[in-house]
């Protein structure tokens, strides 16, 4: 009741003295502003934190989406790069000029023998494609090896760097002949039966001589890297580097016998040059 009475008295006084009460209200409003700010600040602070949390969450989601898109783009670019590189390799095979006559078949390497003593690759072509044991295999730079085993849809290739492999070669500059055999290392070959007096030197190109029954003449095989002469021995020690990318090629070309040349696969084994055959059945 006291409060109601006081309120009634104030209302009557305000009606009689409006200007005075207006000044009192304004002063009271100014005086209460700090209190109002203090009362409303926690709510405003809570709203600000909510807005910041929403903004941070949205930014994190956007960053995650951008990262995922970046990864997808990187994968697509890698695939495009691989397709571009594969296209370049295929063009290199077709434009290399190594294969000029006879039938040839493009094949892809699908597996490498894990045995370090067997430098053997597997290609995706086999008897269904007409392949036969003994056919030479090349990449865009030179001779890689020969077919040694045929399956229905795949075949095994022994590389020229395999220890069991040998190929008859001749020096493109001087005509010196010898047998180039594998050492078990893709980057190094050794040439046998080269007299110390033979005209052979570092940098000479070694070509297939065609004397064996497997490889036709004139195909690049290796480049001479070192020639060691003792001065008193019968033969010089000659090392060479294969011209074919034995450990890096992805696609290869398998050569078929020329229609004007005897088919090596039909040649009796006893008449073949043993240096161009593996010394044991793989």
Rosetta silent file (secondary structure, phi, psi, omega in degrees, C-alpha in Angstrom):
SEQUENCE: XXXXXXXXXXXXXXXXXXXXXXXXXXXXXXXXXXXXXXXXXXXXXXXXXXXXXXXXXXXXXXXXXXXXXXXXXXXXXXXXXXXXXXXXXXXXXXXXXXXXXXXXXXXXXXXXXXXXXXXXXXXXXXXXXXXXXXXXXXXXXXXXXXXXXXXXXXXXXXXXXXXXXXXXXXXXXXXXXXXXXXXXXXXXXXXXXXXXXXXXXXXXXXXXXXXXXXXXXXXXXXXXXXXXXXXXXXXXXXXXXXXXXXXXXXXXXXXXXXXXXXXXXXXXXXXXXXXXXXXXXX
SCORE:     score description
SCORE:     0.000 S_00000001
   1 L     0.000  -39.625  179.330    0.000    0.000    0.000 S_00000001
   2 H   -61.469  -40.400 -179.712    2.810    2.350    0.794 S_00000001
   3 H   -65.672  -40.624  179.018    4.314    1.783   -2.634 S_00000001
   4 H   -65.173  -39.104  178.826    0.978    2.428   -4.331 S_00000001
   5 H   -65.281  -40.347  178.640    0.538    5.616   -2.341 S_00000001
   6 H   -65.522  -37.712  178.695    4.003    6.784   -3.236 S_00000001
   7 H   -65.607  -40.846  179.742    3.366    6.058   -6.868 S_00000001
   8 H   -63.837  -42.099  179.522    0.135    8.041   -6.806 S_00000001
   9 H   -62.076  -42.600 -179.787    1.885   11.016   -5.190 S_00000001
  10 H   -63.835  -40.968  178.807    4.630   10.928   -7.847 S_00000001
  11 H   -62.201  -43.620  179.330    2.097   10.814  -10.672 S_00000001
  12 H   -64.810  -41.718 -179.632    0.274   13.829   -9.261 S_00000001
  13 H   -65.363  -38.018  179.976    3.518   15.719   -8.778 S_00000001
  14 H   -66.181  -36.566  178.603    4.644   14.886  -12.343 S_00000001
  15 H   -65.397  -32.682 -178.817    1.368   16.207  -13.713 S_00000001
  16 H   -85.545  -35.694 -178.179    1.877   19.506  -11.872 S_00000001
  17 L  -123.389   69.805 -175.248    5.631   19.875  -12.452 S_00000001
  18 H   -64.178  -39.556 -177.481    6.388   18.093  -15.808 S_00000001
  19 H   -63.180  -41.265 -178.768    9.610   19.962  -16.582 S_00000001
  20 H   -65.652  -43.728  179.970   11.208   19.053  -13.274 S_00000001
  21 H   -67.959  -31.965  177.729   10.310   15.415  -13.581 S_00000001
  22 H   -62.071  -43.603  178.083   11.578   15.348  -17.205 S_00000001
  23 H   -64.295  -38.174  179.326   15.003   16.481  -15.979 S_00000001
  24 H   -64.407  -41.979 -179.941   14.889   13.906  -13.178 S_00000001
  25 H   -62.862  -42.827 -179.540   14.063   11.117  -15.684 S_00000001
  26 H   -64.066  -43.111  178.015   16.907   12.106  -17.997 S_00000001
  27 H   -64.292  -37.898  178.020   19.398   12.200  -15.136 S_00000001
  28 H   -66.341  -38.518  179.039   18.123    8.851  -13.923 S_00000001
  29 H   -64.181  -42.630  178.059   18.460    7.354  -17.403 S_00000001
  30 H   -63.323  -40.889 -179.066   22.056    8.574  -17.658 S_00000001
  31 H   -68.189  -29.667 -178.393   22.817    7.221  -14.224 S_00000001
  32 H   -86.996  -10.240 -178.165   21.301    3.815  -15.044 S_00000001
  33 H   -57.682  -45.155  177.142   23.137    3.346  -18.370 S_00000001
  34 H   -59.488  -38.811  179.659   26.222    1.706  -16.753 S_00000001
  35 H   -66.732  -40.922  177.481   23.948   -0.654  -14.864 S_00000001
  36 H   -62.766  -41.715  179.180   22.018   -1.524  -18.044 S_00000001
  37 H   -63.008  -40.608 -179.814   25.284   -2.114  -19.892 S_00000001
  38 H   -65.461  -35.657 -178.655   26.520   -4.357  -17.084 S_00000001
  39 H   -72.545  -40.918 -175.989   23.262   -6.331  -17.136 S_00000001
  40 H   -84.922  -15.952 -175.653   23.169   -6.768  -20.943 S_00000001
  41 H   -59.977  -45.428  179.815   26.960   -7.373  -21.449 S_00000001
  42 H   -58.122  -41.495  178.463   26.954  -11.114  -20.588 S_00000001
  43 H   -64.033  -42.593  178.443   24.177  -11.764  -23.113 S_00000001
  44 H   -64.520  -40.014  179.116   25.993   -9.749  -25.800 S_00000001
  45 H   -64.665  -40.025  178.482   29.240  -11.540  -25.010 S_00000001
  46 H   -64.195  -41.435  177.844   27.519  -14.914  -25.285 S_00000001
  47 H   -63.961  -39.019  179.565   26.008  -13.930  -28.645 S_00000001
  48 H   -64.157  -42.868  178.178   29.431  -12.783  -29.879 S_00000001
  49 H   -63.387  -38.666  177.540   30.990  -16.097  -28.914 S_00000001
  50 H   -61.741  -43.987  178.762   28.181  -17.960  -30.712 S_00000001
  51 H   -62.603  -42.231  179.196   28.782  -15.899  -33.858 S_00000001
  52 H   -64.340  -39.846  179.102   32.520  -16.568  -33.657 S_00000001
  53 H   -64.241  -43.570  177.862   31.927  -20.288  -33.176 S_00000001
  54 H   -62.032  -42.842  179.805   29.596  -20.387  -36.187 S_00000001
  55 H   -63.178  -44.912 -179.718   32.140  -18.468  -38.273 S_00000001
  56 H   -63.501  -43.307  179.025   35.016  -20.734  -37.174 S_00000001
  57 H   -62.654  -43.461  178.665   33.004  -23.896  -37.866 S_00000001
  58 H   -62.858  -41.433  179.034   32.000  -22.600  -41.279 S_00000001
  59 H   -64.965  -40.415  178.790   35.584  -21.692  -42.126 S_00000001
  60 H   -63.168  -42.492  177.666   36.798  -25.117  -41.015 S_00000001
  61 H   -63.358  -41.772  179.118   34.200  -26.825  -43.178 S_00000001
  62 H   -64.031  -41.720  178.294   35.122  -24.624  -46.119 S_00000001
  63 H   -63.571  -42.452  178.693   38.836  -25.354  -45.612 S_00000001
  64 H   -62.113  -42.554  179.018   38.129  -29.097  -45.419 S_00000001
  65 H   -64.264  -40.876  179.068   36.087  -28.927  -48.620 S_00000001
  66 H   -66.158  -39.168  177.885   38.823  -26.959  -50.369 S_00000001
  67 H   -64.441  -42.349  178.117   41.472  -29.448  -49.234 S_00000001
  68 H   -62.685  -41.896  178.347   39.397  -32.361  -50.504 S_00000001
  69 H   -64.754  -38.237  178.106   38.902  -30.594  -53.831 S_00000001
  70 H   -63.402  -41.626  178.330   42.621  -29.879  -54.003 S_00000001
  71 H   -63.963  -42.917  178.175   43.419  -33.563  -53.440 S_00000001
  72 H   -62.315  -41.474  178.586   40.990  -34.618  -56.160 S_00000001
  73 H   -64.324  -40.646  178.959   42.517  -32.077  -58.530 S_00000001
  74 H   -62.852  -40.667  178.582   46.022  -33.317  -57.702 S_00000001
  75 H   -63.980  -43.044  178.976   44.966  -36.910  -58.435 S_00000001
  76 H   -62.247  -41.248  179.236   43.439  -35.846  -61.749 S_00000001
  77 H   -64.878  -38.581  177.420   46.611  -33.959  -62.646 S_00000001
  78 H   -62.352  -42.563  179.048   48.728  -37.008  -61.786 S_00000001
  79 H   -63.836  -41.687  178.066   46.584  -39.151  -64.045 S_00000001
  80 H   -64.182  -39.094  178.409   46.846  -36.582  -66.835 S_00000001
  81 H   -63.776  -41.502  179.252   50.614  -36.462  -66.374 S_00000001
  82 H   -65.307  -41.618  177.745   50.808  -40.267  -66.569 S_00000001
  83 H   -63.513  -40.008  178.002   48.634  -40.314  -69.695 S_00000001
  84 H   -63.963  -43.497  178.684   50.815  -37.629  -71.239 S_00000001
  85 H   -65.089  -40.275  178.651   53.979  -39.568  -70.388 S_00000001
  86 H   -64.495  -40.275  177.292   52.469  -42.786  -71.749 S_00000001
  87 H   -61.754  -40.189  178.636   51.490  -40.991  -74.948 S_00000001
  88 H   -65.435  -40.145  178.859   55.050  -39.697  -75.266 S_00000001
  89 H   -63.997  -43.118  179.776   56.453  -43.205  -74.748 S_00000001
  90 H   -64.808  -41.150  176.877   54.154  -44.678  -77.378 S_00000001
  91 H   -63.165  -36.839  177.943   55.045  -41.925  -79.828 S_00000001
  92 H   -62.751  -39.575  177.863   58.692  -42.613  -79.085 S_00000001
  93 H   -65.059  -44.105 -176.238   58.216  -46.259  -79.975 S_00000001
  94 H   -73.856  -30.702 -176.406   56.375  -45.478  -83.183 S_00000001
  95 H   -99.753    5.397 -173.914   58.697  -42.653  -84.246 S_00000001
  96 L   -69.106  -25.744 -177.788   61.973  -44.207  -83.154 S_00000001
  97 L    80.362   -0.658 -179.664   62.836  -45.518  -86.606 S_00000001
  98 L   -71.900  -37.458 -177.555   64.181  -48.737  -85.101 S_00000001
  99 L  -102.633  111.325 -175.685   61.419  -50.866  -86.585 S_00000001
 100 L  -120.906  -23.674 -178.838   61.180  -50.354  -90.317 S_00000001
 101 L  -134.896  158.010  176.738   60.302  -53.734  -91.816 S_00000001
 102 L    80.506  169.164 -179.519   58.269  -56.756  -90.847 S_00000001
 103 L   -80.082  147.007  177.289   55.359  -57.139  -88.491 S_00000001
 104 E  -141.322  158.641 -177.234   55.550  -55.816  -84.945 S_00000001
 105 E  -134.556  126.693  177.835   53.334  -55.930  -81.883 S_00000001
 106 E   -82.070  133.258 -179.764   53.062  -53.325  -79.145 S_00000001
 107 E  -136.315  158.857  179.341   52.970  -54.805  -75.622 S_00000001
 108 E  -113.679  137.328  176.705   52.875  -53.496  -72.052 S_00000001
 109 E   -76.813  125.812 -176.134   55.110  -54.689  -69.228 S_00000001
 110 E  -114.881  -12.053 -178.194   52.897  -55.938  -66.411 S_00000001
 111 E  -162.724  150.964  173.744   55.323  -57.596  -64.002 S_00000001
 112 E  -120.231  138.487 -179.978   59.002  -57.989  -63.107 S_00000001
 113 L   -63.885  125.743 -178.467   60.461  -61.186  -61.694 S_00000001
 114 L   -71.919  -15.214  179.770   61.241  -60.559  -57.988 S_00000001
 115 L   -71.229  117.336 -177.112   64.209  -62.972  -58.134 S_00000001
 116 L   -65.109  -17.807  178.554   67.333  -60.753  -58.382 S_00000001
 117 L   -86.480   -3.875  179.311   69.138  -63.511  -60.297 S_00000001
 118 L  -124.364  104.817  176.627   66.507  -63.459  -63.037 S_00000001
 119 L   -88.347   80.596 -174.448   66.181  -60.221  -65.004 S_00000001
 120 E  -127.906  133.764  176.333   62.894  -61.259  -66.541 S_00000001
 121 E  -115.074  156.432  177.354   59.844  -59.144  -67.357 S_00000001
 122 E  -116.053  132.578  178.317   56.305  -60.224  -68.209 S_00000001
 123 E  -110.633  165.389 -173.857   54.284  -58.592  -70.986 S_00000001
 124 L   -90.434   25.306  177.466   50.535  -58.698  -71.644 S_00000001
 125 L  -126.582  145.051 -177.071   50.759  -60.576  -74.946 S_00000001
 126 L  -146.416 -148.851 -176.243   50.975  -64.334  -75.458 S_00000001
 127 H   -63.706  -29.148  177.083   50.156  -67.241  -77.728 S_00000001
 128 H   -64.289  -22.409  178.900   46.734  -65.764  -78.521 S_00000001
 129 H   -97.523    4.157  177.197   48.599  -62.868  -80.139 S_00000001
 130 L    88.223   11.823 -178.890   50.865  -65.158  -82.158 S_00000001
 131 L   -72.467  150.848  178.886   54.004  -64.779  -80.045 S_00000001
 132 L  -135.534  155.003  178.020   56.711  -67.441  -80.166 S_00000001
 133 L   -62.066  137.144  176.760   59.775  -68.213  -78.088 S_00000001
 134 L    99.830   -9.054 -178.565   62.868  -66.398  -79.309 S_00000001
 135 L   -68.316  137.248  178.538   61.248  -63.253  -80.712 S_00000001
 136 E   -73.841  149.116 -179.245   63.302  -60.092  -80.104 S_00000001
 137 E  -126.455  134.094 -177.748   61.887  -57.304  -77.947 S_00000001
 138 E  -129.620  159.275  163.829   62.805  -53.610  -78.236 S_00000001
 139 L  -113.678 -164.192 -174.451   61.912  -50.281  -76.720 S_00000001
 140 L   -69.727  -13.665 -174.895   62.269  -46.874  -78.369 S_00000001
 141 L  -109.527  -22.191 -178.451   66.062  -46.839  -77.885 S_00000001
 142 L   169.549 -170.399 -177.661   67.243  -50.353  -78.646 S_00000001
 143 E   -70.604  133.366  177.879   67.112  -54.088  -78.028 S_00000001
 144 E  -101.618  -39.636 -176.870   65.798  -55.136  -74.621 S_00000001
 145 E   169.073 -153.511 -177.947   65.847  -58.920  -74.819 S_00000001
 146 E  -141.575  155.176  177.097   63.980  -61.930  -76.161 S_00000001
 147 E   -72.738  128.419 -178.566   60.830  -63.923  -75.439 S_00000001
 148 E  -118.248  -16.929 -179.968   61.696  -67.051  -73.455 S_00000001
 149 E  -150.978  136.809 -176.162   58.311  -68.379  -72.300 S_00000001
 150 E  -116.879  131.945  168.326   54.805  -68.136  -73.750 S_00000001
 151 L  -116.588  179.695 -176.283   51.467  -68.333  -71.971 S_00000001
 152 L   -63.113  -44.319 -175.513   48.034  -67.822  -73.429 S_00000001
 153 L  -122.467    9.590  179.471   47.759  -64.127  -72.554 S_00000001
 154 L  -152.249  164.072  178.813   51.252  -63.240  -71.335 S_00000001
 155 E  -146.873  152.989  177.479   54.907  -63.911  -72.087 S_00000001
 156 E  -101.242  140.165  179.779   58.222  -63.680  -70.253 S_00000001
 157 E  -118.156  128.003  171.782   61.133  -61.650  -71.608 S_00000001
 158 E   -91.533  124.506 -179.620   64.743  -62.229  -70.629 S_00000001
 159 E   -74.769  155.076  179.450   66.621  -58.934  -70.651 S_00000001
 160 L   -67.102  -13.407  179.037   70.027  -58.635  -72.320 S_00000001
 161 L   -86.585   -7.430  177.712   71.414  -57.734  -68.874 S_00000001
 162 L   -65.477  140.493 -177.620   70.559  -61.182  -67.462 S_00000001
 163 L   -60.600  -24.680 -177.397   73.685  -63.216  -66.672 S_00000001
 164 L   -86.235   -0.068 -172.625   72.386  -66.090  -68.801 S_00000001
 165 L  -106.495  144.279  173.729   72.000  -63.949  -71.900 S_00000001
 166 E  -143.845  149.021 -179.338   74.411  -63.174  -74.720 S_00000001
 167 E  -141.720  135.159  178.431   74.006  -61.391  -78.051 S_00000001
 168 E   -76.074  127.337 -176.945   76.351  -61.140  -81.032 S_00000001
 169 E  -130.894  165.283  174.419   77.233  -57.506  -81.745 S_00000001
 170 E  -137.459  149.655  179.494   79.454  -55.458  -84.014 S_00000001
 171 E   -75.518  122.935 -177.543   81.051  -52.042  -83.580 S_00000001
 172 L   -64.004  -25.448 -177.490   79.166  -49.523  -85.732 S_00000001
 173 L   -88.331  -47.112 -172.347   82.378  -47.530  -86.311 S_00000001
 174 L  -108.973  -14.994 -178.094   85.040  -50.199  -86.874 S_00000001
 175 L    85.333   -0.471  179.164   83.080  -53.393  -87.487 S_00000001
 176 L   -59.119  134.736 -177.291   84.768  -55.241  -84.586 S_00000001
 177 E  -108.380  158.855  176.913   82.655  -58.188  -83.481 S_00000001
 178 E  -175.433 -178.330  177.496   82.114  -59.859  -80.153 S_00000001
 179 E  -110.186  121.900  179.047   79.586  -61.348  -77.764 S_00000001
 180 E   -97.489  118.837 -175.969   77.853  -58.928  -75.416 S_00000001
 181 E  -118.668  156.193 -179.801   76.705  -60.708  -72.272 S_00000001
 182 E   -76.807  155.303  179.343   74.699  -59.689  -69.249 S_00000001
 183 E  -115.794   -1.622 -174.284   76.205  -59.044  -65.836 S_00000001
 184 E    89.536    0.968  177.721   73.049  -59.120  -63.735 S_00000001
 185 E  -121.426  130.946 -177.308   72.980  -55.288  -63.679 S_00000001
 186 L   -65.690  -20.777 -175.969   70.670  -53.337  -65.960 S_00000001
 187 L   -98.716    0.880 -174.882   73.218  -50.567  -66.425 S_00000001
 188 E  -143.229  132.796  174.405   76.255  -52.705  -67.324 S_00000001
 189 E  -126.141  162.084  177.921   77.125  -55.292  -69.972 S_00000001
 190 E  -127.846  140.505 -177.819   80.437  -56.957  -70.835 S_00000001
 191 E  -106.234  122.307 -178.594   81.805  -57.756  -74.285 S_00000001
 192 E   -97.382  160.970  173.243   83.692  -61.029  -74.685 S_00000001
 193 L    60.430   42.636  175.411   86.221  -62.207  -77.269 S_00000001
 194 L  -107.948  109.973  179.556   87.557  -58.767  -78.189 S_00000001
 195 E   -58.272  147.666 -179.896   91.291  -58.969  -79.061 S_00000001
 196 L   -60.636  -26.512 -179.385   93.465  -56.361  -77.351 S_00000001
 197 L   -85.708   -0.863 -176.631   94.482  -55.122  -80.784 S_00000001
 198 L   -67.469  147.629  179.246   90.855  -54.592  -81.876 S_00000001
 199 L   -84.183   89.007  178.671   89.770  -51.106  -82.899 S_00000001
 200 L  -145.015  138.473 -175.796   87.266  -50.336  -80.146 S_00000001
 201 L  -147.949  166.523 -179.119   87.075  -47.330  -77.869 S_00000001
 202 L   -58.961  133.922  179.184   84.869  -45.574  -75.347 S_00000001
 203 L    98.136  -11.320  178.853   81.708  -44.135  -76.891 S_00000001
 204 L   -64.959  145.082  177.374   81.452  -46.661  -79.757 S_00000001
 205 E   -92.991  132.919  178.591   77.953  -47.859  -80.599 S_00000001
 206 E  -106.160  126.471 -178.633   77.361  -51.610  -80.593 S_00000001
 207 E  -114.085  155.574  174.364   74.734  -52.985  -82.970 S_00000001
 208 E   -64.149  133.252 -175.270   73.236  -56.452  -83.316 S_00000001
 209 L   -86.185  -19.202 -178.669   75.350  -58.263  -85.896 S_00000001
 210 L    81.384    4.376 -177.992   72.653  -60.661  -87.085 S_00000001
 211 L   -74.631  -26.885  177.183   75.018  -63.638  -86.781 S_00000001
 212 L   -84.347  177.879 -177.360   72.767  -65.389  -84.296 S_00000001
 213 L   -93.974   -0.580 -173.866   69.320  -66.737  -85.044 S_00000001
 214 L  -100.243  -49.434 -171.048   67.442  -64.445  -82.676 S_00000001
 215 L  -106.171  131.750  174.387   68.197  -60.813  -83.409 S_00000001
 216 L   -69.544  159.636 -175.720   68.176  -59.178  -86.845 S_00000001
 217 L   -76.748  151.081  169.617   71.213  -57.103  -87.793 S_00000001
 218 L    92.779    5.510 -179.431   71.587  -53.379  -87.308 S_00000001
 219 L   -94.040  138.523  179.297   69.609  -52.706  -84.140 S_00000001
 220 E   -61.167  137.059  179.457   71.194  -50.583  -81.344 S_00000001
 221 E  -121.625  -50.595 -174.601   72.256  -52.620  -78.340 S_00000001
 222 E  -159.334  170.103  174.924   74.753  -50.694  -76.187 S_00000001
 223 E  -120.976  131.443 -179.617   77.366  -47.967  -75.933 S_00000001
 224 E   -66.175  129.245 -179.916   80.955  -48.768  -74.922 S_00000001
 225 E  -109.736  -30.863 -179.796   81.764  -47.153  -71.564 S_00000001
 226 E  -147.893  143.748  174.145   85.202  -48.613  -70.692 S_00000001
 227 E  -131.494  118.388 -179.237   88.006  -50.489  -72.510 S_00000001
 228 E  -111.412  124.254  177.014   90.738  -52.111  -70.407 S_00000001
 229 L  -121.849  122.859 -179.102   93.899  -53.428  -72.086 S_00000001
 230 L   -80.932  -22.642 -179.126   96.539  -55.130  -69.958 S_00000001
 231 L    92.421  -15.935 -179.617   99.128  -55.122  -72.707 S_00000001
 232 L  -129.454   -3.734 -178.481   99.957  -58.769  -72.290 S_00000001
 233 L   -90.239  173.395 -179.937   96.609  -60.541  -72.469 S_00000001
 234 L   -84.726  -37.528 -177.070   94.794  -62.030  -75.407 S_00000001
 235 E  -122.002  149.886  174.897   91.497  -60.179  -74.978 S_00000001
 236 L   -86.691  151.480  175.470   90.555  -56.684  -73.831 S_00000001
 237 E   -94.497  115.656 -175.215   87.985  -56.149  -71.080 S_00000001
 238 E  -119.033  128.733  175.835   85.146  -54.095  -72.560 S_00000001
 239 E  -114.533  148.576 -176.836   82.171  -52.748  -70.626 S_00000001
 240 E  -143.042  159.802  178.230   79.082  -51.201  -72.164 S_00000001
 241 E  -113.007  127.528  179.281   75.810  -49.544  -71.143 S_00000001
 242 E   -57.616  143.050  176.886   72.536  -50.784  -72.720 S_00000001
 243 L   -82.078  -30.359  176.772   70.827  -48.248  -74.953 S_00000001
 244 L   -73.608  149.605  177.196   67.356  -49.557  -74.047 S_00000001
 245 L   -83.923   80.140 -170.969   65.824  -48.421  -70.766 S_00000001
 246 L   -60.762  -38.030 -177.105   65.825  -51.933  -69.305 S_00000001
 247 L  -100.756    5.435 -174.630   64.504  -51.001  -65.885 S_00000001
 248 L  -127.028  -17.402 -176.427   62.283  -48.092  -66.893 S_00000001
 249 L   -65.137  143.121  177.947   60.413  -48.952  -70.083 S_00000001
 250 L  -106.620  -37.253  178.989   56.654  -49.372  -69.787 S_00000001
 251 E  -120.653  146.476 -178.508   55.826  -50.362  -73.358 S_00000001
 252 E  -135.320  167.678  176.665   57.839  -52.538  -75.730 S_00000001
 253 E  -119.345  129.584  176.166   57.695  -53.780  -79.300 S_00000001
 254 E  -100.758  125.661 -179.590   57.900  -57.463  -80.169 S_00000001
 255 E   -90.347  140.195  173.484   59.336  -58.156  -83.620 S_00000001
 256 L  -102.011  152.184 -178.955   58.065  -60.934  -85.825 S_00000001
 257 L   -58.064  142.402  176.157   60.334  -62.715  -88.312 S_00000001
 258 L   -65.099  143.916  179.113   60.626  -61.080  -91.703 S_00000001
 259 L   -64.024  -15.541 -179.677   58.733  -62.984  -94.419 S_00000001
 260 L  -100.054    1.848 -178.868   62.024  -63.138  -96.325 S_00000001
 261 L  -117.723  152.094  177.786   64.028  -64.514  -93.381 S_00000001
 262 L   -64.130  143.718  179.885   63.914  -67.967  -91.767 S_00000001
 263 L   -77.135  120.187 -177.157   61.710  -68.182  -88.724 S_00000001
 264 H   -61.997  -31.224 -178.162   63.939  -68.547  -85.670 S_00000001
 265 H   -69.267  -21.881  179.962   61.230  -70.468  -83.856 S_00000001
 266 H   -95.258   -1.108 -179.521   61.334  -73.135  -86.586 S_00000001
 267 L   -79.419  132.546  178.970   65.132  -73.409  -86.527 S_00000001
 268 L   -57.313  139.982 -176.796   66.427  -76.591  -84.879 S_00000001
 269 H   -56.322  -34.190 -176.201   67.940  -75.820  -81.455 S_00000001
 270 H   -67.497  -21.492 -177.632   71.292  -77.350  -82.375 S_00000001
 271 H   -93.201   -4.276 -179.244   71.780  -74.799  -85.165 S_00000001
 272 L   -80.713  149.718  175.038   71.120  -71.722  -82.991 S_00000001
 273 L   -67.586  115.101 -174.855   73.919  -69.561  -81.646 S_00000001
 274 H   -63.648  -22.513 -179.594   74.101  -70.733  -78.015 S_00000001
 275 H   -69.085  -17.917 -178.654   75.245  -67.287  -76.916 S_00000001
 276 H  -105.319   17.437  175.063   71.792  -65.916  -77.738 S_00000001
 277 L  -123.796  147.812  174.610   69.916  -68.537  -75.764 S_00000001
 278 L   -62.205  143.123 -176.064   69.567  -68.836  -71.975 S_00000001
 279 L   -78.806   -2.618  177.099   71.971  -71.453  -70.648 S_00000001
 280 L  -151.743  152.180  177.934   69.189  -73.048  -68.613 S_00000001
 281 L   -69.772  124.617 -178.548   65.461  -73.343  -68.888 S_00000001
 282 L   -61.029    0.000    0.000   63.939  -70.536  -66.760 S_00000001
